[in-house]
Amino acid sequence: MSALRVACADFWPGFEPAELLRRFPELAEVAEVELGAEPARADLVVFSTFVDGRRVARPRDPRSLGARGTRLFYTAENVRPDFATSDFALSFCRELVDARHLRVPNFVGTQRLHGYPGDALLHSHPDPAAARRAKTRFCAYVQGNRVSLREDFVRRLARYKPVDCAGPSLNNTGSVIDRRGKYALYRACKFAVTFENEAAVGYTTEKLPDALLEHCVPIYWGDPTVRLDFDPACFLHLRDFPSADALVERIAELDQDDAAYERLLGARRLPGGVLPPHADPAVLRGFFARVAEAARRARRVAPAAR
């Protein structure tokens, strides 16, 4: 069987096609994949929400790029799939029930891309007291987009203790760290402000789980249904408090109460303590097998078009 020709289109700046297989190795497990650059010659076009480096509200149909193969929409943004312009979709949408769609929040691929095993979020720290003792800093804030709710909260929290702002937003470190530096900072900090850029049902990005991966307590705002993805015992959610000031007060209490803080570090991360479908390799393999078969079937029907 000949290789499945796969092209990527309209991804975020800095994206490399090989990254697709590091995020989703299941695609290469169900098909021999040949990554290329021409949508017009691809059996499968994986496309996202950026055109000429800028995010768009309505992704463009790969047909406008000459694509004739199967179209798989994949987004890390708060943008819903449109099956008028795609045949399959991977997105954050929790309530979209369709055989052509699989809910895979962005943190699943990002976690794998940066070397964390797929089941890393299943495991809390085996020794919370040791983890707490290893913390040398109070709180991290590493974001690029200027979101007023988020920045206002960081300023409030910084009245209690200094917050290390190591991203472009509110930077007070003198330099901007990369992803590796972000994980190292989280490892050293007790807390991290992990508010989303915007709130939508099911839209939980890598911000909260990135902190959990380094045993840092996330301070969150965003997806109102985030408890379906993460156990509320392991993070702090602004929606659970009457005000931002009340949340700051709780953070201060935890900062001064080692036993209470350690309970958060030792808490279960995932509801039920089981791997959810969106992170289950078997579920992902099944989805990509359907996508690959559809692409092969379309190639057999119209071979002359290639």
Residue frames as qw, qx, qy, qz and C-alpha x, y, z in Angstrom:
[[0.000, 0.889, 0.457, 0.000, 0.00, 0.00, 0.00],
 [0.415, 0.506, -0.034, 0.756, 1.46, 3.39, -0.99],
 [0.283, -0.217, -0.472, 0.806, 2.19, 6.03, 1.61],
 [0.014, -0.854, -0.519, 0.031, -0.47, 8.49, 2.69],
 [0.376, 0.329, 0.036, 0.866, 0.56, 11.90, 1.41],
 [0.311, -0.783, -0.480, 0.243, -0.10, 14.48, 4.12],
 [0.293, 0.458, 0.009, 0.840, 0.19, 18.27, 3.86],
 [0.279, -0.606, -0.517, 0.536, -0.23, 20.90, 6.57],
 [0.169, 0.533, 0.299, 0.773, -1.73, 24.31, 5.91],
 [0.261, -0.710, -0.114, -0.644, -2.57, 27.50, 7.81],
 [0.732, -0.423, -0.433, 0.312, -0.79, 26.60, 11.04],
 [0.318, -0.937, -0.026, 0.140, 0.57, 29.03, 13.61],
 [0.332, 0.837, -0.411, 0.144, 3.95, 30.74, 13.06],
 [0.179, -0.596, 0.760, -0.187, 6.87, 28.43, 13.77],
 [0.865, 0.014, 0.425, -0.267, 4.91, 25.23, 13.17],
 [0.121, 0.456, -0.806, -0.358, 6.82, 22.52, 11.27],
 [0.784, 0.036, -0.372, -0.496, 4.91, 19.65, 9.59],
 [0.545, 0.124, -0.800, 0.217, 6.95, 17.03, 11.46],
 [0.182, -0.176, 0.563, -0.787, 5.47, 18.44, 14.65],
 [0.735, -0.069, -0.169, -0.653, 2.13, 16.91, 13.66],
 [0.828, 0.027, -0.560, -0.033, 3.47, 13.39, 14.14],
 [0.294, 0.162, -0.675, 0.657, 5.13, 14.27, 17.44],
 [0.428, -0.122, 0.286, -0.849, 1.81, 15.55, 18.69],
 [0.848, 0.104, 0.214, -0.473, -0.14, 12.63, 17.27],
 [0.075, -0.426, 0.874, 0.221, 2.11, 9.60, 16.67],
 [0.599, 0.234, 0.721, -0.259, -1.06, 7.51, 16.25],
 [0.602, 0.687, -0.060, -0.403, -1.40, 8.81, 12.68],
 [0.294, 0.613, -0.719, -0.141, 1.92, 7.20, 11.75],
 [0.354, -0.167, 0.892, -0.224, 0.87, 4.04, 13.60],
 [0.640, 0.410, 0.579, -0.295, -2.18, 3.50, 11.38],
 [0.678, 0.721, 0.138, 0.045, -0.64, 4.60, 8.07],
 [0.652, -0.071, 0.179, 0.734, 2.71, 5.08, 6.40],
 [0.076, 0.937, 0.236, -0.246, 2.90, 8.86, 6.21],
 [0.568, 0.210, 0.211, 0.767, 4.72, 10.99, 3.65],
 [0.094, -0.807, -0.273, 0.515, 4.76, 14.61, 4.77],
 [0.465, 0.356, 0.390, 0.710, 4.75, 17.14, 1.94],
 [0.105, -0.352, -0.169, 0.915, 4.21, 20.82, 1.34],
 [0.215, 0.013, -0.466, -0.858, 1.63, 20.89, -1.46],
 [0.509, 0.187, 0.584, -0.605, -2.05, 20.61, -0.49],
 [0.661, 0.437, -0.222, -0.569, -2.95, 20.03, -4.15],
 [0.560, 0.343, -0.748, -0.094, -0.98, 16.76, -4.19],
 [0.151, -0.246, 0.812, -0.508, -1.94, 15.50, -0.72],
 [0.398, -0.305, -0.840, -0.208, -4.30, 12.67, 0.15],
 [0.441, -0.713, -0.510, 0.195, -4.89, 14.33, 3.52],
 [0.196, 0.561, -0.105, 0.797, -4.65, 18.05, 4.29],
 [0.474, -0.575, -0.533, 0.401, -4.41, 18.94, 7.98],
 [0.176, 0.548, 0.099, 0.812, -5.23, 22.60, 8.40],
 [0.325, -0.449, -0.566, 0.611, -5.68, 25.13, 11.18],
 [0.002, 0.883, 0.460, -0.089, -6.77, 28.71, 11.81],
 [0.271, -0.701, 0.170, 0.637, -3.88, 30.92, 10.69],
 [0.644, 0.659, 0.293, 0.255, -3.62, 32.61, 7.30],
 [0.432, 0.682, -0.158, 0.569, -0.33, 34.34, 6.49],
 [0.404, 0.119, -0.586, 0.692, 0.63, 34.03, 10.15],
 [0.281, -0.164, 0.273, -0.906, -2.53, 35.61, 11.54],
 [0.158, 0.266, 0.916, -0.253, -5.35, 33.86, 13.33],
 [0.310, -0.137, -0.410, -0.847, -8.67, 34.07, 11.53],
 [0.530, -0.026, 0.506, -0.680, -12.16, 33.59, 12.95],
 [0.875, 0.314, 0.201, -0.309, -13.28, 31.44, 10.02],
 [0.503, -0.348, 0.685, 0.396, -10.68, 28.95, 8.74],
 [0.484, 0.515, -0.352, -0.614, -10.38, 28.84, 5.00],
 [0.944, 0.162, 0.240, -0.157, -11.35, 25.74, 3.06],
 [0.488, -0.427, 0.618, 0.445, -8.22, 23.90, 1.83],
 [0.610, 0.535, 0.547, 0.207, -10.03, 23.60, -1.48],
 [0.183, 0.979, 0.009, -0.087, -9.07, 27.26, -2.00],
 [0.274, -0.716, 0.591, 0.249, -5.43, 26.09, -1.90],
 [0.530, 0.423, -0.635, -0.371, -6.09, 23.48, -4.57],
 [0.271, -0.206, 0.903, -0.262, -6.61, 20.61, -2.14],
 [0.657, 0.035, -0.491, -0.571, -8.59, 17.65, -3.47],
 [0.448, 0.009, -0.872, 0.197, -7.96, 15.14, -0.71],
 [0.524, -0.634, -0.568, 0.024, -9.57, 14.59, 2.67],
 [0.050, 0.652, -0.192, 0.732, -9.56, 17.64, 4.96],
 [0.633, -0.451, -0.553, 0.299, -8.78, 17.38, 8.69],
 [0.078, -0.822, 0.060, -0.561, -9.26, 20.54, 10.74],
 [0.707, -0.303, -0.453, 0.451, -7.08, 20.84, 13.85],
 [0.006, -0.805, 0.024, -0.592, -7.12, 23.83, 16.15],
 [0.492, -0.179, -0.566, 0.637, -5.45, 24.94, 19.34],
 [0.061, -0.110, 0.066, -0.990, -7.63, 28.05, 19.31],
 [0.305, 0.381, 0.669, -0.561, -11.15, 28.89, 20.44],
 [0.402, 0.332, -0.409, -0.749, -12.54, 28.27, 16.94],
 [0.750, 0.110, 0.560, -0.333, -15.28, 25.76, 16.22],
 [0.318, -0.044, 0.818, 0.477, -15.00, 23.25, 13.35],
 [0.550, 0.466, 0.016, -0.693, -17.06, 23.85, 10.23],
 [0.606, 0.022, 0.781, 0.150, -17.94, 20.67, 8.37],
 [0.576, 0.786, 0.169, -0.148, -18.76, 22.71, 5.29],
 [0.324, 0.846, -0.423, 0.025, -15.00, 23.22, 4.92],
 [0.087, -0.488, 0.855, -0.150, -13.64, 20.05, 6.58],
 [0.728, -0.020, -0.613, -0.306, -14.28, 16.31, 6.51],
 [0.736, -0.368, -0.497, 0.273, -12.93, 15.56, 10.00],
 [0.044, -0.811, 0.174, -0.557, -11.98, 17.73, 12.97],
 [0.632, -0.249, -0.526, 0.513, -9.91, 17.72, 16.16],
 [0.047, -0.640, 0.010, -0.767, -10.94, 20.54, 18.48],
 [0.006, 0.130, -0.669, 0.732, -11.71, 21.60, 22.05],
 [0.548, -0.204, -0.170, -0.793, -15.50, 21.41, 21.56],
 [0.200, -0.093, 0.891, -0.397, -17.06, 19.36, 24.32],
 [0.554, 0.340, 0.516, -0.558, -20.66, 19.44, 23.11],
 [0.526, 0.498, -0.434, -0.535, -20.01, 18.65, 19.44],
 [0.654, -0.078, 0.747, -0.089, -21.13, 15.04, 19.02],
 [0.695, 0.618, -0.174, -0.324, -20.30, 13.85, 15.52],
 [0.950, -0.050, 0.229, 0.204, -18.45, 10.77, 14.26],
 [0.623, 0.629, -0.015, 0.465, -16.24, 13.09, 12.23],
 [0.061, -0.817, 0.265, -0.508, -15.09, 14.97, 15.32],
 [0.765, -0.258, -0.478, 0.346, -12.85, 14.09, 18.26],
 [0.269, -0.941, 0.063, -0.197, -12.43, 16.38, 21.23],
 [0.817, -0.041, -0.174, 0.548, -8.69, 16.70, 21.82],
 [0.190, -0.975, -0.019, 0.116, -7.75, 19.80, 23.85],
 [0.465, 0.796, -0.342, 0.184, -4.46, 21.38, 22.82],
 [0.383, -0.702, 0.570, -0.189, -2.65, 20.27, 25.98],
 [0.946, -0.009, 0.322, -0.014, -2.70, 16.63, 24.80],
 [0.774, 0.547, 0.000, 0.319, -0.45, 17.30, 21.81],
 [0.061, 0.872, -0.324, 0.363, 1.64, 19.95, 23.57],
 [0.708, -0.551, 0.418, -0.143, 2.42, 17.60, 26.46],
 [0.931, 0.114, 0.282, 0.202, 3.70, 14.95, 24.06],
 [0.531, 0.785, -0.063, 0.313, 5.58, 17.48, 21.94],
 [0.039, -0.819, 0.423, -0.385, 7.64, 18.58, 24.92],
 [0.400, 0.354, -0.817, 0.216, 8.59, 15.12, 26.10],
 [0.443, -0.189, 0.620, -0.620, 6.03, 14.32, 28.78],
 [0.011, 0.095, 0.982, 0.164, 4.47, 10.86, 28.57],
 [0.341, -0.350, -0.521, -0.700, 0.82, 10.63, 27.62],
 [0.620, -0.549, -0.557, -0.060, -0.15, 9.47, 31.10],
 [0.370, 0.201, -0.417, 0.805, 1.90, 12.06, 33.02],
 [0.319, -0.368, 0.088, -0.869, -1.19, 13.84, 34.34],
 [0.776, -0.317, -0.504, -0.208, -2.46, 10.63, 35.92],
 [0.741, -0.200, -0.452, 0.455, 0.17, 10.86, 38.63],
 [0.253, -0.944, 0.042, -0.208, 0.35, 13.38, 41.46],
 [0.216, 0.671, -0.628, 0.328, 3.66, 13.89, 43.24],
 [0.772, -0.176, -0.608, 0.063, 4.57, 10.77, 45.28],
 [0.534, -0.356, -0.435, 0.632, 6.06, 12.92, 48.06],
 [0.043, 0.882, 0.302, 0.359, 4.20, 16.26, 48.31],
 [0.503, -0.833, 0.017, 0.231, 6.26, 17.36, 51.30],
 [0.635, -0.217, 0.371, 0.642, 9.50, 16.92, 49.36],
 [0.343, 0.580, 0.465, 0.575, 8.01, 18.75, 46.39],
 [0.189, -0.948, -0.222, -0.124, 6.98, 21.65, 48.61],
 [0.597, -0.670, 0.159, 0.412, 10.41, 21.86, 50.20],
 [0.609, 0.079, 0.434, 0.659, 12.01, 22.04, 46.75],
 [0.194, 0.850, 0.376, 0.313, 10.04, 25.16, 45.88],
 [0.500, -0.205, -0.127, 0.832, 12.20, 28.28, 46.04],
 [0.048, -0.073, -0.185, -0.979, 9.82, 30.85, 44.54],
 [0.360, 0.266, 0.554, -0.702, 6.24, 31.94, 45.14],
 [0.599, 0.575, 0.504, -0.239, 4.36, 32.29, 41.86],
 [0.313, -0.120, 0.589, 0.736, 4.96, 32.34, 38.11],
 [0.492, 0.708, 0.330, -0.385, 3.12, 34.14, 35.36],
 [0.287, -0.281, 0.651, 0.644, 4.23, 33.40, 31.79],
 [0.477, 0.647, 0.593, -0.054, 1.86, 34.73, 29.15],
 [0.358, 0.060, 0.380, 0.850, 2.14, 36.67, 25.93],
 [0.064, -0.610, -0.533, -0.583, -1.31, 38.06, 25.22],
 [0.016, -0.096, 0.377, -0.921, -2.42, 41.11, 27.16],
 [0.405, -0.509, -0.701, -0.291, -5.67, 40.04, 28.86],
 [0.158, -0.588, 0.210, -0.765, -6.95, 42.62, 31.35],
 [0.828, -0.456, -0.070, -0.318, -8.68, 40.17, 33.72],
 [0.917, -0.024, -0.223, 0.329, -5.50, 38.13, 33.96],
 [0.430, 0.410, -0.251, 0.764, -3.14, 41.06, 34.37],
 [0.392, -0.633, 0.082, -0.663, -5.39, 42.69, 36.97],
 [0.909, -0.391, -0.115, -0.090, -5.33, 39.48, 39.01],
 [0.786, 0.147, -0.250, 0.546, -1.53, 39.22, 38.81],
 [0.097, 0.560, -0.204, 0.797, -1.23, 42.78, 40.09],
 [0.667, -0.574, 0.011, -0.475, -3.55, 41.96, 43.00],
 [0.957, -0.191, -0.162, 0.145, -1.59, 38.84, 43.87],
 [0.614, 0.368, -0.246, 0.654, 1.73, 40.71, 43.65],
 [0.267, -0.727, 0.162, -0.611, 0.59, 42.94, 46.52],
 [0.882, -0.450, 0.075, -0.115, 0.93, 39.87, 48.72],
 [0.668, -0.416, 0.471, 0.399, 4.23, 38.57, 47.32],
 [0.167, 0.599, -0.489, -0.612, 6.27, 39.20, 44.16],
 [0.854, 0.334, 0.384, -0.111, 5.12, 37.27, 41.09],
 [0.364, -0.357, 0.610, 0.607, 7.75, 36.23, 38.53],
 [0.619, 0.684, 0.221, -0.317, 6.34, 37.55, 35.22],
 [0.458, -0.401, 0.627, 0.486, 8.63, 35.92, 32.67],
 [0.480, 0.483, 0.643, 0.350, 6.56, 36.28, 29.51],
 [0.198, 0.375, 0.241, 0.873, 5.81, 39.39, 27.42],
 [0.384, -0.729, -0.368, -0.431, 2.79, 40.27, 29.60],
 [0.515, -0.838, 0.058, -0.168, 3.80, 42.33, 32.66],
 [0.844, 0.196, -0.310, 0.392, 7.40, 41.19, 32.27],
 [0.345, -0.903, 0.196, -0.164, 9.49, 42.01, 35.34],
 [0.888, -0.280, 0.252, 0.265, 12.41, 39.62, 34.82],
 [0.073, -0.757, 0.408, 0.505, 14.21, 41.52, 32.07],
 [0.130, 0.288, -0.827, -0.465, 13.96, 38.68, 29.56],
 [0.810, 0.082, 0.003, -0.581, 11.34, 36.41, 28.05],
 [0.407, -0.304, 0.861, 0.003, 11.74, 32.68, 28.65],
 [0.474, 0.159, -0.690, -0.523, 11.01, 29.90, 26.18],
 [0.838, -0.247, -0.290, -0.391, 8.91, 26.79, 26.80],
 [0.754, 0.003, -0.552, 0.357, 11.77, 24.92, 28.48],
 [0.161, 0.235, -0.414, 0.865, 12.39, 27.89, 30.74],
 [0.569, -0.351, -0.075, -0.740, 8.70, 28.04, 31.58],
 [0.875, -0.220, -0.423, -0.085, 8.72, 24.46, 32.83],
 [0.577, 0.091, -0.501, 0.639, 11.86, 25.12, 34.88],
 [0.136, -0.322, 0.229, -0.908, 10.25, 28.18, 36.47],
 [0.751, -0.325, -0.224, -0.530, 7.10, 26.22, 37.30],
 [0.802, -0.061, -0.547, 0.234, 9.26, 23.56, 38.91],
 [0.362, 0.108, -0.455, 0.806, 10.66, 26.20, 41.27],
 [0.278, -0.256, 0.064, -0.924, 7.34, 27.94, 42.04],
 [0.220, 0.169, 0.843, -0.462, 4.55, 27.01, 44.42],
 [0.442, 0.643, 0.518, -0.349, 1.84, 28.54, 42.21],
 [0.225, -0.010, 0.528, 0.819, 1.29, 29.65, 38.62],
 [0.421, 0.512, 0.248, -0.707, -1.35, 32.01, 37.23],
 [0.240, 0.003, 0.861, 0.448, -2.80, 30.02, 34.33],
 [0.445, 0.571, 0.361, -0.587, -5.84, 32.01, 33.22],
 [0.568, 0.390, 0.613, 0.387, -6.96, 31.38, 29.65],
 [0.124, 0.009, 0.261, 0.957, -6.99, 34.12, 27.02],
 [0.511, -0.104, -0.182, -0.834, -10.77, 33.67, 26.78],
 [0.407, -0.023, 0.816, -0.409, -13.49, 31.45, 28.23],
 [0.661, 0.149, -0.403, -0.615, -15.53, 28.88, 26.34],
 [0.879, -0.185, 0.327, -0.294, -17.07, 25.52, 27.22],
 [0.965, 0.128, 0.161, 0.163, -14.43, 22.83, 26.73],
 [0.503, 0.760, -0.200, 0.359, -11.69, 25.29, 25.82],
 [0.674, -0.690, 0.228, 0.128, -8.97, 24.17, 28.22],
 [0.561, 0.734, -0.370, 0.100, -5.51, 24.85, 26.80],
 [0.772, 0.130, -0.477, 0.399, -2.07, 23.79, 27.98],
 [0.032, -0.678, 0.298, -0.671, -1.89, 26.56, 30.59],
 [0.725, -0.500, 0.237, -0.410, -3.35, 24.67, 33.58],
 [0.996, -0.061, 0.014, 0.071, -1.81, 21.24, 32.85],
 [0.559, 0.594, -0.341, 0.467, 1.62, 22.74, 32.14],
 [0.259, -0.647, 0.454, -0.555, 1.75, 23.78, 35.81],
 [0.901, -0.263, 0.207, -0.276, 0.54, 20.37, 36.99],
 [0.893, 0.342, -0.236, 0.176, 3.25, 18.64, 34.99],
 [0.428, 0.449, -0.472, 0.626, 5.84, 20.40, 37.15],
 [0.512, -0.467, -0.648, 0.315, 3.95, 19.96, 40.45],
 [0.069, -0.004, -0.130, 0.989, 3.01, 23.63, 40.62],
 [0.171, 0.547, 0.744, -0.343, -0.50, 24.56, 41.78],
 [0.146, 0.358, 0.484, 0.785, -2.44, 26.23, 38.94],
 [0.136, 0.495, 0.411, -0.754, -4.53, 29.35, 39.59],
 [0.206, 0.220, 0.782, 0.545, -7.14, 29.15, 36.84],
 [0.417, 0.531, 0.314, -0.668, -9.90, 31.00, 35.05],
 [0.167, 0.274, -0.685, -0.654, -11.46, 29.99, 31.76],
 [0.438, -0.129, -0.794, -0.402, -13.48, 26.93, 30.76],
 [0.548, -0.352, 0.266, -0.710, -16.56, 26.82, 33.05],
 [0.967, -0.069, -0.056, -0.241, -16.57, 23.02, 32.66],
 [0.305, 0.649, -0.674, 0.175, -12.88, 22.51, 33.43],
 [0.548, -0.355, 0.655, -0.381, -13.80, 20.16, 36.31],
 [0.937, 0.248, 0.121, -0.215, -14.69, 17.57, 33.69],
 [0.702, 0.576, -0.359, 0.214, -11.02, 17.53, 32.63],
 [0.368, 0.350, -0.615, 0.604, -9.22, 18.16, 35.93],
 [0.523, -0.531, -0.641, 0.183, -10.10, 17.27, 39.49],
 [0.096, -0.880, -0.050, -0.463, -10.91, 20.51, 41.39],
 [0.754, -0.639, -0.007, 0.154, -8.85, 19.29, 44.36],
 [0.769, -0.074, 0.163, 0.613, -5.59, 19.93, 42.47],
 [0.296, 0.298, 0.185, 0.889, -6.05, 23.55, 41.37],
 [0.012, 0.525, 0.437, -0.730, -7.65, 26.87, 42.33],
 [0.194, 0.487, 0.643, 0.558, -10.44, 28.23, 40.13],
 [0.024, -0.039, 0.118, -0.992, -11.47, 31.89, 40.23],
 [0.493, -0.299, -0.472, -0.667, -15.08, 30.85, 39.55],
 [0.624, -0.360, -0.681, 0.135, -15.13, 29.07, 42.93],
 [0.348, -0.291, -0.393, 0.800, -14.53, 32.33, 44.84],
 [0.100, 0.843, 0.489, -0.201, -16.78, 35.34, 45.35],
 [0.189, 0.972, -0.108, -0.092, -14.07, 37.72, 44.17],
 [0.685, 0.525, -0.358, 0.356, -10.48, 37.95, 42.99],
 [0.121, -0.659, 0.504, -0.545, -9.50, 39.28, 46.41],
 [0.847, -0.302, 0.290, -0.327, -11.02, 36.21, 48.07],
 [0.945, 0.267, -0.117, 0.148, -8.91, 33.99, 45.83],
 [0.343, 0.659, -0.442, 0.503, -5.77, 35.97, 46.70],
 [0.507, -0.563, 0.429, -0.492, -6.60, 35.48, 50.39],
 [0.979, -0.074, 0.143, -0.128, -6.88, 31.72, 49.86],
 [0.758, 0.493, -0.278, 0.323, -3.55, 31.60, 48.03],
 [0.003, -0.683, 0.483, -0.547, -1.92, 33.44, 50.94],
 [0.778, -0.386, 0.328, -0.371, -3.42, 30.93, 53.38],
 [0.985, 0.161, 0.001, 0.062, -2.07, 28.00, 51.36],
 [0.492, 0.665, -0.369, 0.424, 1.32, 29.68, 51.08],
 [0.170, -0.590, 0.541, -0.575, 1.51, 29.82, 54.87],
 [0.802, -0.197, 0.420, -0.376, -0.01, 26.39, 55.58],
 [0.058, 0.455, -0.848, -0.266, 2.37, 23.66, 54.45],
 [0.349, 0.121, 0.919, -0.138, -0.04, 20.79, 55.13],
 [0.518, 0.640, 0.383, -0.419, -2.88, 22.41, 53.16],
 [0.321, 0.721, -0.438, -0.430, -0.57, 23.23, 50.26],
 [0.103, -0.313, 0.934, 0.136, 0.77, 19.68, 50.21],
 [0.525, 0.333, 0.732, -0.281, -2.77, 18.34, 49.94],
 [0.543, 0.731, -0.016, -0.413, -3.15, 20.17, 46.64],
 [0.166, 0.621, -0.726, -0.244, 0.14, 18.76, 45.37],
 [0.188, -0.133, 0.971, -0.063, -0.89, 15.25, 46.36],
 [0.612, 0.353, 0.395, -0.587, -4.44, 15.48, 45.05],
 [0.597, 0.299, 0.701, 0.252, -5.70, 13.43, 42.14],
 [0.028, -0.333, 0.300, 0.894, -5.38, 15.37, 38.86],
 [0.311, -0.022, -0.664, -0.679, -7.85, 13.59, 36.57],
 [0.680, -0.144, 0.205, -0.689, -11.49, 12.88, 37.48],
 [0.974, 0.001, 0.002, -0.228, -11.87, 9.25, 38.47],
 [0.460, -0.611, 0.614, 0.192, -8.11, 8.80, 38.30],
 [0.742, 0.235, 0.588, 0.219, -8.37, 7.41, 34.77],
 [0.216, -0.193, 0.461, 0.839, -7.03, 8.52, 31.39],
 [0.487, 0.547, 0.303, -0.610, -9.80, 10.38, 29.53],
 [0.766, 0.462, 0.433, 0.112, -10.77, 9.47, 25.93],
 [0.372, 0.924, -0.091, 0.011, -9.03, 12.52, 24.47],
 [0.095, -0.767, 0.635, -0.017, -5.67, 11.28, 25.82],
 [0.820, -0.092, 0.560, -0.079, -6.23, 7.55, 25.22],
 [0.047, -0.447, 0.705, 0.549, -3.92, 6.28, 22.45],
 [0.276, 0.244, 0.919, 0.142, -6.48, 3.62, 21.45],
 [0.279, 0.781, 0.458, -0.321, -9.16, 6.28, 20.92],
 [0.081, 0.776, -0.305, -0.546, -6.76, 8.44, 18.93],
 [0.200, -0.209, 0.865, 0.411, -5.65, 5.47, 16.81],
 [0.331, 0.489, 0.806, -0.031, -9.27, 4.64, 16.05],
 [0.235, 0.855, 0.179, -0.426, -10.00, 8.21, 14.95],
 [0.025, 0.678, -0.529, -0.510, -6.91, 8.48, 12.76],
 [0.334, 0.027, 0.909, 0.248, -7.62, 5.07, 11.24],
 [0.372, 0.698, 0.596, -0.141, -11.01, 6.39, 10.07],
 [0.133, 0.872, -0.139, -0.451, -9.38, 9.53, 8.70],
 [0.176, -0.462, 0.753, 0.434, -6.69, 7.54, 6.86],
 [0.392, 0.277, 0.868, 0.130, -9.22, 5.13, 5.38],
 [0.333, 0.829, 0.356, -0.273, -11.35, 8.03, 4.14],
 [0.040, 0.792, -0.394, -0.464, -8.28, 9.57, 2.51],
 [0.274, -0.198, 0.877, 0.341, -7.33, 6.29, 0.84],
 [0.408, 0.521, 0.748, -0.058, -10.89, 5.77, -0.35],
 [0.268, 0.882, 0.087, -0.377, -11.00, 9.26, -1.88],
 [0.095, -0.611, 0.637, 0.461, -7.66, 8.61, -3.62],
 [0.364, 0.079, 0.901, 0.222, -9.01, 5.40, -5.17],
 [0.383, 0.711, 0.558, -0.191, -12.13, 7.18, -6.42],
 [0.354, 0.934, 0.033, -0.048, -10.29, 10.03, -8.12],
 [0.759, -0.303, 0.255, 0.517, -6.69, 8.95, -8.87],
 [0.532, 0.536, 0.310, 0.578, -6.51, 11.04, -12.03],
 [0.117, -0.965, -0.124, -0.197, -6.87, 14.24, -10.05],
 [0.604, -0.717, 0.238, 0.255, -3.41, 13.67, -8.48]]
